[in-house]
Amino acid sequence: MADRLTDDEKRAFTVEIERLRQEHRDLDSAIEALMLVGQPDQLQLQRFKKRKLALRDRITFLDDQLTPDIIA
């Protein structure tokens, strides 16, 4: 798929990946801060972790779109 993307699409994917990675890092910080309080809100913690997984999946998908297929 990477060979069929225009330069603008590749740039857009790259920008989106960086935005998602930043959000992923921000969630890491939020989870760490939440864990530092005595009794963290388990529901909020679960939501943060679920969002992190969704971000990771999206980042992986976009990375795969940018990487050319290699036939082994």
Phi and psi in radians as a Rosetta constraint file:
Dihedral C 1 N 2 CA 2 C 2 CIRCULARHARMONIC -1.029 0.35
Dihedral N 2 CA 2 C 2 N 3 CIRCULARHARMONIC -0.573 0.35
Dihedral C 2 N 3 CA 3 C 3 CIRCULARHARMONIC -1.286 0.35
Dihedral N 3 CA 3 C 3 N 4 CIRCULARHARMONIC -0.258 0.35
Dihedral C 3 N 4 CA 4 C 4 CIRCULARHARMONIC -1.692 0.35
Dihedral N 4 CA 4 C 4 N 5 CIRCULARHARMONIC -0.064 0.35
Dihedral C 4 N 5 CA 5 C 5 CIRCULARHARMONIC -1.444 0.35
Dihedral N 5 CA 5 C 5 N 6 CIRCULARHARMONIC 2.456 0.35
Dihedral C 5 N 6 CA 6 C 6 CIRCULARHARMONIC -1.357 0.35
Dihedral N 6 CA 6 C 6 N 7 CIRCULARHARMONIC 2.906 0.35
Dihedral C 6 N 7 CA 7 C 7 CIRCULARHARMONIC -1.060 0.35
Dihedral N 7 CA 7 C 7 N 8 CIRCULARHARMONIC -0.676 0.35
Dihedral C 7 N 8 CA 8 C 8 CIRCULARHARMONIC -1.116 0.35
Dihedral N 8 CA 8 C 8 N 9 CIRCULARHARMONIC -0.698 0.35
Dihedral C 8 N 9 CA 9 C 9 CIRCULARHARMONIC -1.157 0.35
Dihedral N 9 CA 9 C 9 N 10 CIRCULARHARMONIC -0.711 0.35
Dihedral C 9 N 10 CA 10 C 10 CIRCULARHARMONIC -1.088 0.35
Dihedral N 10 CA 10 C 10 N 11 CIRCULARHARMONIC -0.750 0.35
Dihedral C 10 N 11 CA 11 C 11 CIRCULARHARMONIC -1.096 0.35
Dihedral N 11 CA 11 C 11 N 12 CIRCULARHARMONIC -0.754 0.35
Dihedral C 11 N 12 CA 12 C 12 CIRCULARHARMONIC -1.103 0.35
Dihedral N 12 CA 12 C 12 N 13 CIRCULARHARMONIC -0.716 0.35
Dihedral C 12 N 13 CA 13 C 13 CIRCULARHARMONIC -1.115 0.35
Dihedral N 13 CA 13 C 13 N 14 CIRCULARHARMONIC -0.743 0.35
Dihedral C 13 N 14 CA 14 C 14 CIRCULARHARMONIC -1.102 0.35
Dihedral N 14 CA 14 C 14 N 15 CIRCULARHARMONIC -0.762 0.35
Dihedral C 14 N 15 CA 15 C 15 CIRCULARHARMONIC -1.115 0.35
Dihedral N 15 CA 15 C 15 N 16 CIRCULARHARMONIC -0.757 0.35
Dihedral C 15 N 16 CA 16 C 16 CIRCULARHARMONIC -1.107 0.35
Dihedral N 16 CA 16 C 16 N 17 CIRCULARHARMONIC -0.718 0.35
Dihedral C 16 N 17 CA 17 C 17 CIRCULARHARMONIC -1.076 0.35
Dihedral N 17 CA 17 C 17 N 18 CIRCULARHARMONIC -0.769 0.35
Dihedral C 17 N 18 CA 18 C 18 CIRCULARHARMONIC -1.119 0.35
Dihedral N 18 CA 18 C 18 N 19 CIRCULARHARMONIC -0.696 0.35
Dihedral C 18 N 19 CA 19 C 19 CIRCULARHARMONIC -1.101 0.35
Dihedral N 19 CA 19 C 19 N 20 CIRCULARHARMONIC -0.763 0.35
Dihedral C 19 N 20 CA 20 C 20 CIRCULARHARMONIC -1.154 0.35
Dihedral N 20 CA 20 C 20 N 21 CIRCULARHARMONIC -0.677 0.35
Dihedral C 20 N 21 CA 21 C 21 CIRCULARHARMONIC -1.121 0.35
Dihedral N 21 CA 21 C 21 N 22 CIRCULARHARMONIC -0.678 0.35
Dihedral C 21 N 22 CA 22 C 22 CIRCULARHARMONIC -1.133 0.35
Dihedral N 22 CA 22 C 22 N 23 CIRCULARHARMONIC -0.755 0.35
Dihedral C 22 N 23 CA 23 C 23 CIRCULARHARMONIC -1.090 0.35
Dihedral N 23 CA 23 C 23 N 24 CIRCULARHARMONIC -0.664 0.35
Dihedral C 23 N 24 CA 24 C 24 CIRCULARHARMONIC -1.092 0.35
Dihedral N 24 CA 24 C 24 N 25 CIRCULARHARMONIC -0.772 0.35
Dihedral C 24 N 25 CA 25 C 25 CIRCULARHARMONIC -1.114 0.35
Dihedral N 25 CA 25 C 25 N 26 CIRCULARHARMONIC -0.706 0.35
Dihedral C 25 N 26 CA 26 C 26 CIRCULARHARMONIC -1.084 0.35
Dihedral N 26 CA 26 C 26 N 27 CIRCULARHARMONIC -0.689 0.35
Dihedral C 26 N 27 CA 27 C 27 CIRCULARHARMONIC -1.152 0.35
Dihedral N 27 CA 27 C 27 N 28 CIRCULARHARMONIC -0.650 0.35
Dihedral C 27 N 28 CA 28 C 28 CIRCULARHARMONIC -0.983 0.35
Dihedral N 28 CA 28 C 28 N 29 CIRCULARHARMONIC -0.804 0.35
Dihedral C 28 N 29 CA 29 C 29 CIRCULARHARMONIC -1.137 0.35
Dihedral N 29 CA 29 C 29 N 30 CIRCULARHARMONIC -0.719 0.35
Dihedral C 29 N 30 CA 30 C 30 CIRCULARHARMONIC -1.138 0.35
Dihedral N 30 CA 30 C 30 N 31 CIRCULARHARMONIC -0.718 0.35
Dihedral C 30 N 31 CA 31 C 31 CIRCULARHARMONIC -1.134 0.35
Dihedral N 31 CA 31 C 31 N 32 CIRCULARHARMONIC -0.751 0.35
Dihedral C 31 N 32 CA 32 C 32 CIRCULARHARMONIC -1.071 0.35
Dihedral N 32 CA 32 C 32 N 33 CIRCULARHARMONIC -0.765 0.35
Dihedral C 32 N 33 CA 33 C 33 CIRCULARHARMONIC -1.127 0.35
Dihedral N 33 CA 33 C 33 N 34 CIRCULARHARMONIC -0.691 0.35
Dihedral C 33 N 34 CA 34 C 34 CIRCULARHARMONIC -1.140 0.35
Dihedral N 34 CA 34 C 34 N 35 CIRCULARHARMONIC -0.633 0.35
Dihedral C 34 N 35 CA 35 C 35 CIRCULARHARMONIC -1.230 0.35
Dihedral N 35 CA 35 C 35 N 36 CIRCULARHARMONIC -0.429 0.35
Dihedral C 35 N 36 CA 36 C 36 CIRCULARHARMONIC -1.288 0.35
Dihedral N 36 CA 36 C 36 N 37 CIRCULARHARMONIC -0.390 0.35
Dihedral C 36 N 37 CA 37 C 37 CIRCULARHARMONIC -1.291 0.35
Dihedral N 37 CA 37 C 37 N 38 CIRCULARHARMONIC 2.715 0.35
Dihedral C 37 N 38 CA 38 C 38 CIRCULARHARMONIC -0.952 0.35
Dihedral N 38 CA 38 C 38 N 39 CIRCULARHARMONIC -1.014 0.35
Dihedral C 38 N 39 CA 39 C 39 CIRCULARHARMONIC -2.095 0.35
Dihedral N 39 CA 39 C 39 N 40 CIRCULARHARMONIC 1.629 0.35
Dihedral C 39 N 40 CA 40 C 40 CIRCULARHARMONIC -1.157 0.35
Dihedral N 40 CA 40 C 40 N 41 CIRCULARHARMONIC 2.600 0.35
Dihedral C 40 N 41 CA 41 C 41 CIRCULARHARMONIC -1.217 0.35
Dihedral N 41 CA 41 C 41 N 42 CIRCULARHARMONIC 1.872 0.35
Dihedral C 41 N 42 CA 42 C 42 CIRCULARHARMONIC -1.103 0.35
Dihedral N 42 CA 42 C 42 N 43 CIRCULARHARMONIC -0.617 0.35
Dihedral C 42 N 43 CA 43 C 43 CIRCULARHARMONIC -1.167 0.35
Dihedral N 43 CA 43 C 43 N 44 CIRCULARHARMONIC -0.773 0.35
Dihedral C 43 N 44 CA 44 C 44 CIRCULARHARMONIC -1.121 0.35
Dihedral N 44 CA 44 C 44 N 45 CIRCULARHARMONIC -0.728 0.35
Dihedral C 44 N 45 CA 45 C 45 CIRCULARHARMONIC -1.057 0.35
Dihedral N 45 CA 45 C 45 N 46 CIRCULARHARMONIC -0.777 0.35
Dihedral C 45 N 46 CA 46 C 46 CIRCULARHARMONIC -1.087 0.35
Dihedral N 46 CA 46 C 46 N 47 CIRCULARHARMONIC -0.716 0.35
Dihedral C 46 N 47 CA 47 C 47 CIRCULARHARMONIC -1.112 0.35
Dihedral N 47 CA 47 C 47 N 48 CIRCULARHARMONIC -0.755 0.35
Dihedral C 47 N 48 CA 48 C 48 CIRCULARHARMONIC -1.065 0.35
Dihedral N 48 CA 48 C 48 N 49 CIRCULARHARMONIC -0.795 0.35
Dihedral C 48 N 49 CA 49 C 49 CIRCULARHARMONIC -1.145 0.35
Dihedral N 49 CA 49 C 49 N 50 CIRCULARHARMONIC -0.672 0.35
Dihedral C 49 N 50 CA 50 C 50 CIRCULARHARMONIC -1.136 0.35
Dihedral N 50 CA 50 C 50 N 51 CIRCULARHARMONIC -0.713 0.35
Dihedral C 50 N 51 CA 51 C 51 CIRCULARHARMONIC -1.125 0.35
Dihedral N 51 CA 51 C 51 N 52 CIRCULARHARMONIC -0.698 0.35
Dihedral C 51 N 52 CA 52 C 52 CIRCULARHARMONIC -1.049 0.35
Dihedral N 52 CA 52 C 52 N 53 CIRCULARHARMONIC -0.732 0.35
Dihedral C 52 N 53 CA 53 C 53 CIRCULARHARMONIC -1.119 0.35
Dihedral N 53 CA 53 C 53 N 54 CIRCULARHARMONIC -0.724 0.35
Dihedral C 53 N 54 CA 54 C 54 CIRCULARHARMONIC -1.113 0.35
Dihedral N 54 CA 54 C 54 N 55 CIRCULARHARMONIC -0.700 0.35
Dihedral C 54 N 55 CA 55 C 55 CIRCULARHARMONIC -1.108 0.35
Dihedral N 55 CA 55 C 55 N 56 CIRCULARHARMONIC -0.771 0.35
Dihedral C 55 N 56 CA 56 C 56 CIRCULARHARMONIC -1.063 0.35
Dihedral N 56 CA 56 C 56 N 57 CIRCULARHARMONIC -0.737 0.35
Dihedral C 56 N 57 CA 57 C 57 CIRCULARHARMONIC -1.086 0.35
Dihedral N 57 CA 57 C 57 N 58 CIRCULARHARMONIC -0.745 0.35
Dihedral C 57 N 58 CA 58 C 58 CIRCULARHARMONIC -1.169 0.35
Dihedral N 58 CA 58 C 58 N 59 CIRCULARHARMONIC -0.721 0.35
Dihedral C 58 N 59 CA 59 C 59 CIRCULARHARMONIC -1.075 0.35
Dihedral N 59 CA 59 C 59 N 60 CIRCULARHARMONIC -0.772 0.35
Dihedral C 59 N 60 CA 60 C 60 CIRCULARHARMONIC -1.068 0.35
Dihedral N 60 CA 60 C 60 N 61 CIRCULARHARMONIC -0.762 0.35
Dihedral C 60 N 61 CA 61 C 61 CIRCULARHARMONIC -1.054 0.35
Dihedral N 61 CA 61 C 61 N 62 CIRCULARHARMONIC -0.839 0.35
Dihedral C 61 N 62 CA 62 C 62 CIRCULARHARMONIC -1.143 0.35
Dihedral N 62 CA 62 C 62 N 63 CIRCULARHARMONIC -0.699 0.35
Dihedral C 62 N 63 CA 63 C 63 CIRCULARHARMONIC -1.045 0.35
Dihedral N 63 CA 63 C 63 N 64 CIRCULARHARMONIC -0.727 0.35
Dihedral C 63 N 64 CA 64 C 64 CIRCULARHARMONIC -1.115 0.35
Dihedral N 64 CA 64 C 64 N 65 CIRCULARHARMONIC -0.593 0.35
Dihedral C 64 N 65 CA 65 C 65 CIRCULARHARMONIC -1.194 0.35
Dihedral N 65 CA 65 C 65 N 66 CIRCULARHARMONIC -0.546 0.35
Dihedral C 65 N 66 CA 66 C 66 CIRCULARHARMONIC -1.453 0.35
Dihedral N 66 CA 66 C 66 N 67 CIRCULARHARMONIC -0.356 0.35
Dihedral C 66 N 67 CA 67 C 67 CIRCULARHARMONIC -1.573 0.35
Dihedral N 67 CA 67 C 67 N 68 CIRCULARHARMONIC 2.183 0.35
Dihedral C 67 N 68 CA 68 C 68 CIRCULARHARMONIC -1.138 0.35
Dihedral N 68 CA 68 C 68 N 69 CIRCULARHARMONIC 2.563 0.35
Dihedral C 68 N 69 CA 69 C 69 CIRCULARHARMONIC -1.231 0.35
Dihedral N 69 CA 69 C 69 N 70 CIRCULARHARMONIC 2.332 0.35
Dihedral C 69 N 70 CA 70 C 70 CIRCULARHARMONIC -2.037 0.35
Dihedral N 70 CA 70 C 70 N 71 CIRCULARHARMONIC 2.138 0.35
Dihedral C 70 N 71 CA 71 C 71 CIRCULARHARMONIC -1.516 0.35
Dihedral N 71 CA 71 C 71 N 72 CIRCULARHARMONIC 2.101 0.35
